[in-house]
Amino acid sequence: MQEFAEKLYKSKAWQKCRKAYAAKAGGLCERCIARGIVTPGEIVHHRIHLNPSNVSDPEVALNFNNLELLCRKCHGEAHGN
């Protein structure tokens, strides 16, 4: 976990948002399902990556339009791993 985001990820607001988004996504990796592969989603990923200047902005950090549910493989690919 990136140090600047630690406070967000431990917050009740993020926990609630994360849980609600994962339920909305049906619990499946959105990138895999788009390819016809059924894979459980594990990580709620920020499309616009968090950084020190936007981590406190709810329009970035807690906005469903900036989130996607990913499996570990797709999350790694999203971060260039």
C-alpha positions in Angstrom: 0.0 0.0 0.0 1.3 3.4 -0.9 1.9 5.4 2.2 0.0 8.5 1.1 -3.1 6.3 0.5 -3.0 4.4 3.8 -5.4 6.8 5.5 -8.0 6.4 2.7 -7.8 2.6 2.5 -8.3 2.3 6.3 -11.3 4.7 6.3 -14.9 3.6 6.8 -15.8 5.6 3.7 -13.4 3.5 1.5 -14.5 0.2 3.1 -18.1 1.1 2.4 -17.4 2.3 -1.1 -15.2 -0.8 -1.9 -17.8 -3.2 -0.7 -20.7 -1.5 -2.5 -18.7 -1.3 -5.8 -17.7 -5.0 -5.6 -21.4 -5.9 -5.1 -22.4 -3.6 -8.0 -19.8 -5.3 -10.3 -21.3 -8.7 -9.4 -18.1 -9.9 -7.7 -16.4 -10.7 -11.0 -13.3 -9.2 -12.7 -14.6 -6.7 -15.1 -11.8 -7.0 -17.6 -12.0 -10.8 -17.6 -15.8 -10.8 -18.0 -15.4 -8.4 -21.0 -13.3 -11.2 -22.6 -15.8 -13.9 -21.8 -13.8 -15.3 -18.9 -15.4 -15.7 -15.5 -12.9 -14.8 -12.8 -13.6 -13.6 -9.2 -12.7 -9.9 -8.7 -10.5 -9.3 -5.7 -9.3 -5.7 -5.9 -11.3 -2.5 -6.4 -8.9 -0.6 -8.7 -8.8 3.2 -9.3 -8.8 3.9 -13.1 -7.2 7.3 -12.4 -4.4 6.1 -10.1 -4.3 7.8 -6.7 -1.5 10.2 -6.0 -0.7 12.7 -3.1 -2.7 15.4 -4.9 -5.9 13.5 -5.6 -6.2 11.0 -2.8 -8.3 13.3 -0.7 -10.6 14.1 -3.6 -13.8 12.0 -3.3 -14.5 12.6 -7.0 -11.4 10.5 -7.7 -11.0 8.3 -4.6 -14.7 7.3 -4.0 -16.3 7.8 -7.4 -17.8 4.6 -8.9 -16.9 6.0 -12.4 -13.3 5.8 -11.4 -13.4 2.3 -10.1 -13.3 -1.2 -11.5 -13.2 -4.6 -9.9 -10.2 -6.7 -11.0 -8.6 -10.1 -10.4 -5.0 -10.0 -9.2 -3.7 -10.7 -12.7 -5.6 -7.9 -14.3 -4.7 -5.5 -11.5 -1.0 -6.3 -12.0 -1.4 -5.6 -15.7 -3.2 -2.3 -14.9 -0.1 -1.3 -13.0 2.4 -2.6 -15.6 3.4 -5.8 -13.7 
